[in-house]
Amino acid sequence: MDSWYSTVITVYQVVKTAISLVKSIRKTRTIIAKEYAVTDVKEELQNDLLHFGDRITVVGTFSEYLPFVDLASVLEEKQLRLSAVSRTVRLEAIDDMYCGALFPLDQIDAFSEQTIPVFYRIDSPMLQHYTGQMLEVICKITKIPIAYQQLISKRECFTFEKEGDIEIPFGLEILKVQPYGLVDSFKISTWLLGSIDPAPKIEVSKKRTCPSCRHFFSFMAIDPLDWPLRNACSIAERLDDIDGGNGLKRSLAEFRQLDSKGSPYVVFPDPFRLYEVFCPNVDVLNLDQKERSDALLAGAVKENLDSLFQFGHPFKLRVPKKIGINIDFQYDQRKKLTEQSFDLTKIPAWQCPHYKFDPNWYRKRVRG
C-alpha cells in the first residue's frame, strides 16, 4: 500500500512539475513578446511599428548619470575637447522632471552609445531606484521635453528619421517600474570644470610661441601623483618637422594613456585660466572608489590647485599673490562636492615630494 501510494505521489509530482513548466514557458513567451530591448525601440519607430504616445515595456540597465549632456550648452567656451572619454552628468530635476539613461541589460558603464533618455517626475517611484539596477519599465514613448532639448546631444540610438531626412529624437516617460536585477559594477566619470581668476601666466619672450597657441595645454597625473606638469599640444601629430614637435607628441600620447588607463589627472586646456580635474573610470557601486575620486576632486579645489602654483612649479610663471579658484560645473548636480566634507589628509599634495617650502619665495621672485 505504501509503495503504491508513493508511486502515485511521485507520478503526481512529476505531472505537476511538467504543467508548471509549461505554464512558465507560456508566461515567459508572453512577456518576451511584449518586452523591448533598448536597441529595439528606434527600429520599431523607424518602421512605423511604434509611435509617440505608445505604452511599451522596456528592460535595461538604469543610470542616473547621463552620457549625452551637451556641455557646450552649459559651459560655452569652457567645454573641454581634449579627452575622448564621455563626461557623465547627474542633473537636478528641471521643471519637476528628472532625466536618466537606460542602457542594454548587463551594461557595466555609462559610456555606451546604445542608450535612451528616460524621464520621470519628482514624485515617481523611479526615485527609489539607482544607478546599476536592471529594470523593467512600463513607459510612454515621448519627445524630448522642451526643458531638456538644448541640453541633450542627439545620439543615433534615440534618433530616428522621417521623410525629408528629418531627425527626430525621442525618450521614454516612466510610468511604472519593476526591479529586474543588478550589475556587479557600473562605471562613470567624475570631474570638475572651473576657471582661475586672476590666473598665473606663463612668461614668454615672443608672441608666437607654444604657450600662446590655442592648441597648447598642460596636464599632470594626480593619483598616483606624477609631478611635474607636462606641456602638450592637441595637434602634435602634425609637428614632426618642428623643433620640439617629438616631445609634444610624446606628451600627447602620455595624456591619452591616462584616459585609457583610467588614471585621474588635472588638465589646463588654456594654461592657466581654465582647468579640469578628471577621474575617467570610477565604479559608482564601489563606495571606496567613489569616495576616493570625490576626495581627489574636492582636494583639488580646496587645497591643491592653489598650492601647485604657490609652492613650486616647473614653468616660469607670473603668479598673483592670491588666486581665485572658481568651479563652473561638476559632474553631480544633486550632491555637490563643494557642499560636503572629506578627509583630505589621504590625498597627495600636488607638489614635488623633494620640494622644500621657502617662506620668502615670493619676495625673491619679485626682486629677481
N, C-alpha and C positions, 0 to 999 in steps of 0.2 A: 504494500500500500504506500509506504513511504517512498519507495523507489518510483512508483507510478506518479505520485504527486510531484516529486522532484523533477521528473521528466516533463510534466505538463507545465510547471512553473518555468523551467528552462526554455521550453519552446515559446511560451508566452512572452518571456522577457526578450527573446531574440526577435519575435514578431514586433513587439512594441518598439524596440530599438530601431528596427528597419523602417517602421512607419514614421517614427520621429525624424529619422534621417531624411526620408523622402520629403517630409514637411519642411525640414530645414533647407533642403536643396531648392524646393519651390520658393520658399521665402527669400532665399539668397538671390535667386534668379530675378524675382520681382524687384528686390532692392537695387540690384545691379542695373536693371533695365531703366530705372528712374534716376540713377545717380550719374553725375557728370564729373569727370576729372577736370582739373584746372585747364589743361591744354585742349579740352574738347569744346569749351564754350564758344571760343572765337569761330571755330569751323562751323558750328551749328548756326551761329548768327550769319556768317558769310553765305551759307547755303539756304538761308531763309527758313530754317527748321526751328529756330528760336527767334524771339523778338523782344524789344524793350517792353517791360511790364510782365513778362512771363515769370512764373514762380517755378524754380527748379531746386533740386538738391545737389549740392556740390561737396566733394570731400577733398581735403587738402591740409597742408601744414600752415598754421597761422603765425604771423609775425606782427608785433606792434611797431617794428622798426621797418621803415619803408625804403626801398632802394631806388624809387622813381621820383623823388622830390627834386625839382629843378632849383638848385641852389642859386642860380643866376637871378631868379626872380626874387630871392630873399636878400642876397648879398651884393647884387650888382657887380661892380668891378672887383669885389673881394673874393670872387669864386676862384678856386684853385684848380688847375687843369694838369698838374704835373703827374699825379698818380692815376693809375688805371683802375684801382680798387674803388668800388662804389661807396659813397658816403651814405650810410643808413641813418635815418632820422625817425625819432618818435615824436610826433606832433601832439600838441594840445588840441582839444576839440575846437572846431571852427563853426560858428553858428549852431552850437549844440550838437555837432556831428563829428564823431571820430573817424579817422581813416586808418585802416590796417592793410595788410597784404596777405593773400592766400597763395601758397606755393603748392606744387605737386606733393603728394604723400611721400614721406620719408626724406624730404628736403632737409639738409643739415646746415644751411647758411642762408643769409638774406641777400645774396648777390646774384641769384639766377635771373635771367631774362624772362623765364617762364613764370609769370606772376600776374595776378589780377588784384586791383584795389578793391577793398571791401569797406563799406560804410555802415556805421551803427550809431545810434543816438546815445546820449548820456545816461539814459535810463534803461539801456539794453542789457540783457543777460550776457552779452559778449564781454562786458567789463569784468566778469568773473573768470575769464579765460586769459591765457597769457602766451607769450612767445614760445614756440617749440611744441605746442599742442597740435595734434592732428584732430581735426574737427569735421563733423558732418553738419552742414548748414543748409537750412531752407532759406532761400533768398530770392529777391526780385532783381531781374536784370534792369539796370538803370544807367542813365547818362551820368557822366561825372558831375557832381554838384557844382554849381556856379562858384561857390567859395573856394573850391579846390582846382578849378580849371587852369588857373595861372601857375599853380604850384606843382602840378603833376606833369612830368615829361611823358610824352606818348611812347609806349612800348608796343612792339609788334604783337605780343601775346594778348593785349587787351585793346587792340585797334583793328577794326575790320573795314573793308572798302565797299562802297556802293557805286552805282553808276555815276560816271563822270569823275572817277578816281577820287571821290570824297572819302577821306579817312575819318572814321567815327570811333572815338574811344568810348569804352564802357566800363562799368563797375558792377558790383553786386551789393545790394542793400540787404543786410542780415535781418531776417525775421525770427528765426528760431535756430538754436544751436545745440548740438549733442556731442560730448567728447567721443573721440574715436581711437585715440592712442597718444603716445608721447615719444618724441625722438630723444636719443641719448645726449645729443649735443646740437647746439644751434649757434652759429657764429654771426656776429655783426661787426661793424666798425664803430669805434668810439673816438671822438675828436672834438677839438675846439678850433674855431677860427677867430682871429682878432687882429687888432692893429696896435701899434706902439706910437704914442704921441706925447711929447716930442721923441723922435726916433734917433738912435745913433746913426751916423752917416759914415760910409767908407770914404776915406780921404784918397782922392785920385789926382794925378798930376796933369792928366789930359781929359778932355771932354769925351773923346771916343775911346773908351776902354770897356772891358768886360763888365765891371760893376755898374756902368751906366746903361747897359743894354737890357732890354725888357726880357730877354731870354735867360739872363743870369739869375741864379738863385743859390742859396746856401742851405745846408742841412746837417743834421747830426743824429746818429742813433742814440737813444736815451735809456734803453733797457735791454741789454746792458749798455752802459754809457760808453760811447766811442768818441771821446774828446780828441781833437778839437773839431770845430765846424769845418765843413768842406765847401769849396766853391764848385759849382757845376753849371752846365748850360743845357737847356731843354732841346736845343738843336745841335748837340755836339757831334752827331754823326756826320754833319756837313763840314766839320772843322779840321779834317785831317791835314790839310795843306796850310794851316795857320799855326804860328808859334803858340805852343801851349794847348793845341787842339786835342792831342792824345791824352793829356792829363784831364781835361774837361770831359772827354769821352769816358775815361775810366771812372770818374766821379759820377757821371750819369748812370753808368752800369751799376755802381755800388748803390745808388739811390733806388734804382728799380729792384735790386735784390732785397732791399729792406721790405718792399711791398710783398714780394713773392714769399719771403720767409716769415712774414707776419711779425716783423720787428717794429716796435714803437719808435717814432722819430719826431723831431721838430724840423720844420722846413720854413724858410723865409723866401717866398716867391718874389718879393720886392724888398731886398735887404736894405734896412731892417725895419721897414714901415709896416709890413704885413707878416703874419706868422700863422702857422697851423701846427698843432700838436696832434699826432695821429697814431692810433693803435689799430692796425689793419684787420686782425682776425681775433676777436675776443668771444669766447664761449659764454653766452649770456646765461646759460644754465649751470655754469661753474662759478659759484659765488666768490671763491678766492681769486679767480682770474678776472672776474668783473670788477671786484673791489680794487685789485691791483691796478687795472687800467684807469679806473676813475681817480685813484690817488695820484697816478702819473700826470693826469690832466690837471687836477687841482693843484698839485705841487708846482707845475709849470707856471701857472698864473699867479700863485701866491708867493712863490719864492724864486724859482729857478730862472725864469726869463730875466728878471732884474739882475740877479747875481751873475748871469752869464756875461753881461756887459760890465758890471761894476767890479768884478773880481778877477778879471783876466779874459782875454780873447785873442785869437790868432791874427786879427786884422789891425791895420792902422785905422782906428775909428775916432770920430769926434763924438764923444759921449756926453749928453746933457747931465747936469748934476742929479736931476731927478727925472726918471722916465715914467710915463703913464702906460699901464698895461690894460688895454680895453678888450672886452670879449664881445664880438659881434654876433656869434652864433655858436651853439653847442648841440651835440647830437641828440640829447634828451631834453625836450622842452617841457616835459611833465615833472621831472625831478632834477632840477638844475644843480650841477656840481658846486657852483658858487654859493649855494644856499645850504650846503652840507659841510660836515667836518670830517677830516680824515687824519689818520696817523701818518704824517709826512716824514717822520724820522726814519722810516724804512725805505724812503725814496732817495736814490743817489742825487747829490748836487751836481749841477751841470758845470763842472769846472775840472781842470786838470787835477788828478789825485796828488801830484807833486807840487801844486801851486801853493805858495805861502802868501797870505794877505799882507799887504803893506798899507797901513792906515794913511800914509802920505802920498799914495799913488796919484791922486787927482791933482794935488799941488805940484808934484813933479811934472805931470803931463802938461799942465798949463804953462809952467816955466819953460819946459822944453820946447 
